[in-house]
Amino acid sequence: MSDLGNRPDLDLDALRRSVADGGTHSDGPAAHVELNPFAKQIADQFRDNNYSPTMLIGQFRLFELASLLAIGLFACYMQPVPADSHFLTRFVVTAVGATLTVLFLQLADTYLIPSIRAARRNAKRVLAAWAIGFVLTYMGVSVAEGVLYPPSAAAIWFACGAAFLLAERLLTAYAIRHWARNGVMERRAVIVGGGEPAKQFIRALEQQPDNDIRICGIFDDRGSDRSPSVVAGYPKLGTFAELIEFARLARIDMLIIALPASAEARILQLLRKLWVLPLDIRLAAHANRLRFRPRSYSHVGSVPMFDIFDKPIRDWDSVAKRAFDIVFTVIAITLLWPIMLGAAIAVKTTSKGPILFRQNRHGFNNETIKVLKFRSMYTNMSDQTAVKAVTKGDPRVTPVGRFLRKSSIDELPQLFNVLKGELSLVGPRPHAVHAQTGERKYVDVIESYFARHRVKPGVTGWAQIKGLRGELDSDEKIRARTQHDLDYIENWSLFFDLKILFLTPISLFNTDNAY
């Protein structure tokens, strides 16, 4: 990043790789920092999830598609149609018309939050899109198949569709303004850096009529002589170390680094600390005279920002992944319940103690979750903290437990963690909160370790498929597993999840490190 000020065509992908690669060797342990009372109070105010504008737009688009389809079918039902006109044919024609309309509405930029909020101003574009979609559908069907819709039915569909689009968008515009006032639909952000660049950036944001960013506070390491306690009306909540804890407690969407581009070393140092968080990370660019490639920018109104890191598996991707988890988990439980029942009976009848073992592990965003397993150790020797890893021939493991661990049957109760939403079927394997290799915790070995927690952990994962399962007894093993987990996050897709899921049974034959 040393040539940041000299290259107008800077490749931000190279910057991201530099940040990630810089985290493979730790400069020291990442100490836990307690938030000051004021920052903790602010974090408590933002614990609840907000509503993603991207999700709203997607649902709004689907609602209009379904509604136009329903109106068209209702028009057919209300008016007589040719006797030889089948319902399926009319359904397909109506669906085509609704789909074309939604497509033209998309091309007319009416599926943007500012456009939906300005419903009256965009009414002509909405009606034009509906008219074009309707006319093209009606004319095409009339030429190809004859008149499936009599003129009366077509007129009802067109009139009702137009009235619906206008009325529904006026109501939605009112709802969006109401949600914006109440903070339901916003992007929550914290500013990193509390000097003059931060003040200029905040003032520029406040002047944007379509600003959906809510600034929750400012974090800066500098003292009050260089960084005042209040910047442009927003309080300084703490240092950069406290910021990491704040972002884990509050439902923050974005970190905005408001430092001059000339502070290259400081920006890179910050990014190496902050990129492990599951957030969008942006670099304020409003005051820079540099000009980068257009794809490097995002905008709030006319205020530009550099897109450094994006939150992985977000919005509709997260919906698709959750649906994937539920479907395949239900299938797995349906197929594997006899094995789970047999394992439960074996555990209960061969040693004293509960059937299930609950262990605190790291979940999404470094939160603590209780993961279920079939108990594989003698109750009086069980290790809740997992400070001492299970080794080959470990006397703490029961004979039944040894078989369950080698076959990974002990992990099957985690399917219920998936149904609860604490785990995903596929993702980085969750490690015990106090797990360590030798005398060192994993984060002391590899600084980017916590970047694994930017996504929900999984019952199985890419690292396990590649033979990295079982005991982590060396620095090389934890580095290799972390790197595979980061590769998974970077290259995630539903197809990738499906591949890992179906390769998992094959990978279980490798029991070299499973004790």
Order of alpha helices (4+ residues) and beta strands (2+ residues): alpha-alpha-alpha-alpha-alpha-alpha-alpha-beta-alpha-beta-beta-beta-alpha-beta-alpha-beta-beta-beta-alpha-beta-beta-alpha-alpha-beta-beta-beta-alpha-beta-alpha-alpha-alpha
